[in-house]
């Protein structure tokens, strides 16, 4: 987190505690107070892990995306010499853990920014400064490795030796009848050297190794991005790869625009099977791909960059083994259609892109057809 980041977490916790003390009637869970900087840092780590898709991996093992837009236009394409960044996250309006709320900050230490942050996080995740602006969209690379464990009771085999699981007993609250009744359900959580352990639908034990669960650096990275005043310092802030799970679309007063498919992605060698053997340390990948190796574009000739939860190859024309090629098909096609109809990408044109609700010609449904129709087999006779 760093000393500057820790100071922000401490101040954030102090602010929450001060609010709770002066508004006790608004506090529904008094046992959670006082909030500590460790609580805020833990929330960051868990939140980033969830955004990085570890919950999706668990769901796949046990049972079998939302969208956003961000555009950046350089001065040679806007028509009036300005740089424009449009930040358009698609998150729920009603209160939830992923509802953006708006905030501005101005400090004597040079932290001047306005933008959005999630409940429980202490720094702006996207927004504008006097000279820079950036937005995020969720991306979907392979961030999590799955390991199949060999288990004997409360032990698992690793490098020829049996190790005890770390275990913790928790009580989950199951709400019934709209939350009017709550039933406590006990569960025992297990953790291996790889990460959290779940029992698959095949009855076997699997461990999930997600870099985001081992990294508490997101607050420090976002703080450095907030304070950056030019492209060089902004890219340096991003190079830590602590705020995993997002594409970044950036623009600045100097006319630079940048897109990167950012993420804390294991540096894998070759085509690795999944699940991986969880009994050997030589199957574990600890290093992450450096930022310089991730899909990105800087100052394209046409002066236009965008991210709509799409596959990076739609911007780079090159497939990346860690990113699926079949994500974000319809919105990129619609952007291309609209781009051909307009000249300069001024502010009004970008608003039309943002507000467009039409599908492209020849659009396809990749997922969710079962929600629209039900097909029944008809006898031949």
N, C-alpha and C positions, 0 to 999 in steps of 0.2 A: 504493500500500500504506500509506503514512504511516509516521511514525517509530515509533509504537507497534506497528503491524503488523510492521514490519521487525525490531523487537527480538524479537517472538515467533518470526518465521521463523529468526532467528539462534540463538535459544535452542533451537529445535526441532532445527536442524542440529547444534548442539553436543551435544544429547542423543543423537542418532543416532550421531554419531562416537564418543562416549564408550562407547555400548553396543558398537559394532563393535570398539573397542580392547580391551574387557574380555571379549568373547565372540568371538574370531576364528574359532572352530570353527563358529559359526552363520552366517558370512558366505559366501555362495555366489558373489558377484561382487565380489571385492576391488577391481577396477579402478574401481568406482563411488565409492570413498572417497578422500579425505574429502568428505562432502556439504557444499555451501555454501548460504547463504541464497538465492542465485540459482537453484540447483537446485530448492529447495522452491517458490519463486515460479513457476518454469517448469512444475513439475508441477501446481500449482494451475491455471495458465492452460490447459494441455492438457486436464486433467481436466474443467474447467468447459466447455470447448468440446465434449468428447465427450458430456457430460451434456446439452448444449444441442442435440444432434441433428446435429452436422456429419458424424458417421460415417454416419448414415442417409442424408443427402444424397449422400455419396460412393457409398454402395451403390446408390442409385437411378440415379445416372449411369453407374456401371460395370456393374452386373449387372441391373439391372432391379428391447411395453413391460412393461416390467415394471410392477408395481403397488405402491401403498402406500395406507395409510389414515391420516387424522388427524382428530380430532374435538375441538371446544371447546364447553363448555357453561357458560353464565353462571349466577350464583347463583339467578336467578329460575326456572331450569329444573331445577336439581339436586335441589331439595327440602330441602336442608340448609344453604343459604346459602353453599356453597363454589363456587369455580370449578374445573372439571375440564378438563384437556387430556390426551387420549389420543394417544400417538405410536406408530404401528404401521407402520414401514417394512418392505416385503417385499423383503428382500435375502438373498442366499445365506448360509448358515451356514458353508460351507467357505471357506477363505481365497481371496480374489479382490480385484481392485482396487476393487470396490464393496461389500465386506463392511464393515458397521458394526462398530466395536469401542468398548467402553464406557470412559469415562474421567471423572475428576473433577479439578477444579483449584481451588485456593484461594490467592490471592496477596495480598500486602500492599497492592497497588494497587487492590483492589476487584474483582478478577476471581474470582468465586465461582460455579461452575457445575458441573453434572453432566449428561452426555449421551453422544452418539455422534459419532464422526468416522471418516473414511475413511483407509485406509493412505496415508501420505505427506502428509496435510494436518495443519496445525498448530493449528487451532482447532476447537472443538465446532461442528458444523453444526446440531445440534438438541439440545434438552435442557431443563433447568430451572435456574432461579436461585432465590434466596430469595423472589422476588416475581413472577417471570414464567416462562412456559413456551411453547415453540413446536415445531412439527413441520413436516416438509416432505413433499411428494409430487411426483413428476415431472409436469410438464405439457408440452404439445406445441404451442405456438404456432409461427408462422412466424418463426423467429429468423434464419435464414440466407438470404441472397440469392444466386442463381446467375447468373453472367455468362458469356456466350459470347464467346470471344476470337477475334480474327483473328490468325493466327500465320504467321510466316515463319521457319522454322528455329528458332533460339533466341531469336527476338524476337516481341513482340506489339505491336499498334497501339493507341495510346492518345492521344486528342486530337490526331490528325494526325501523331504522331511515333512512330517505332519505339523500343521499350524492350527492354533485355535482361532475360530472366528471371533471377531469383536462383536458383542451382542448388546442390544438395548431393548428393554421392554417399553412399549408405548401403548397408549390408549387412543384409538381413532374414534371420532364422534360421527355417528351415522344419523343424519337428520331425517325424520319421518313426518309426513303430513305437512309439508311446507316448512319444516323446521320447528314445528310446535312441540315435537318430542325428539329427544336425543338419546340414542342408545350407544353406550360405550362398548367398543370392541377391542379386545387386547390383541396385540401383534408383537412378535419379536423380530426386530431388524437385525440383519447380519451384514458384516463388512469384512471383506478380504483385503489382501495386499493390493489387489487390482481396483477395488471400489465396492459399491453396494452389491449385494447378492440377492437374486430373485430365483424362485422356483418356476421353471418353465412349464408349459402345458404338457410337455413330455415327462414331467416329474424330475428332470435333471436340474442341477444348480448352475446358474450362470452369473458371472460377475461383469459389471459394466465399468470400463475405464474411460472416464470423460475428463479431458484436461481442465474443463471449467470447474470441476469439483476440487481440483488441486491448486486453484489459483484465486487469490483474493485481490488481484491487482486492478480490477475494473474501476473502482473509485479513483485511483491514482491516474489511470489512463484518461478517463473522461475529464478529470480536472485539468490535466495537461492539454487536452484538446480544447477545453473551454478557454484556456489562457493563451493558446497559440495565436499569433498575429500574422503569420505568413505560412506559405505552403511547406517550407522546409521544417519549421518547428511543428506544424501539424502532422506531417508524415512521420517525424521522429516520435511524436506522442503515440501514433498508431502502431509503430513498429514493435511495441511490447506484446501486441496480440492478446491483451487481457480481456477486452470487451468482445468476447467471441459471440458468434451467432448473427452478425449483421453485415450486409453490404454497407459501404459508406459512399455517399455522393457529396462531393466537396466543391466549393467555389470561393474565390476571394476577390478582394478589391483590385488586385494586380492583374486580374483576368485569367488566373489559372483555374482549370477545372480538372477534377480527378474522380475516378471511380475505382473501387477495389472490392473484390469479393473477400472480405475479411473473415478471419476465423482462426481459432486455436485448433489446428488439424494435425494429428500425428504424422510424423515424417515416415511414411510407410515405404517399404522397398518391395517392388514387384506386386504381383497379384496375390494378396493374402486371403486365405479362406476365412469364412465367418460361420460359426464361432471359431475362435483361436483356442489352441490348447492352453488351459490355465494352470498347468502343472510345471511349466518351465519359464524361467526368467528370460531366456533368449527369445521367447515369443513376444515379449513386452517391448513396445515402442515408447520411449520416454521423451525423445526429442520432438519438437514441433517444426512444421514447415516455416521457414523464415518468411517475413512479409514480402520480401522481394520475389519469392517464388509463386505468390498467389496471383490469380487472374486480376488484371487491372489495366486501365487506360488513362493516359495523361494528355490533356490538351489535344484532342482529336482534331483533324483538319476541318470537319464540318461544325465544330464548336458546340456539339450537343452530346450529353451523356445522360443516361437514365438507368434506373433500377426498379423493377416491378416484380420482385421475387422470382426472377427468371434465371435460367441456366446461364453461366458466364459465357458460354460459347456464342450466344446471340450477340455479344458485344466484342468478343475477341476473335471469333471465327475459328477457335481452336478448342477442342474438347479437353477437359481436365479430369483425370481419373477419380479425383475426390469429390467431384460435383456431378450430380445427375444431369443428363442432357434433356430430360423430358419435363422440366418444371417451367412454368410461366410461359405458355405458348400463345394464348389469345391476346393478352394485353400488349406484348411486343408487336404482334401483327397489327393491332389496332393503332398503336403509336406510329408504325410505318405508314399506314394509310393516311392518318391525319397529317403526318409530317410532309407528305407529298402535296397536300392541299394548301399549305401555308408557306409564306415566304420567310420573312424575318420572325424569329422566335422571341417576340417581345412579350411583355408581361401579359397582355390580353390573350395572345396565342397560347401561352402556357396555362392560363386559366381554362381555356377551352379544352386543352388536353386533360387537365385535372378533373373537370366536370363532365367529361364525356362518359356516357353510360351505354354506348352501343358496342356490340360485338363485331369483330372483323368478318369480312366475307369468308365463307368456308370455315367458320369457327368449329372447334371440336370440344366435346366434353371428355376430359381425361379421367375424371373420377365422379362418383356420386350418381351414376345413372339409376341405381336402384332406388334413389329417392324420387325419381321422376316417373318411372314406369315399372310395371311388374310383368315379366314375360312368363307365359304359361305354355306348356307343351300341348299341342293339339294333335289328337290321333289322326293317322293318315287317312282313315276311312271317314 
